[in-house]
Amino acid sequence: MRSYHFSLRNGAGDNENLGYLAMVDDEEALSFGRSVIRDIKSEHAASYADSVIEITEGDRAVGSVSLGSEASQRQDKFGQA
């Protein structure tokens, strides 16, 4: 199991630590990120309209999921697909 870190970044660049979870692989971590986004959309869409969940494993950027889309992007570095 790998330890993945999840953080929520808004359009102003503020980060909210969502915590760490042990996951089997990157795909499971991205799937979890998509489920968090679905929960946010259903309960707090207006408050988090420009937010992105960033997923890392140690120093490695795994990917991100934006509130505007449930599609996730695997990334070597954030901002680069």
Buried (B, 14 or more C-beta within 10 A) or exposed (E): EBEBBBBBBBEEEEEEEBEEBEBEEBEBBBEBBBEBBEEBBEEEEEEBEEBBBBBBBEEEBBBBBBBEEEEBBEBEEBEEE
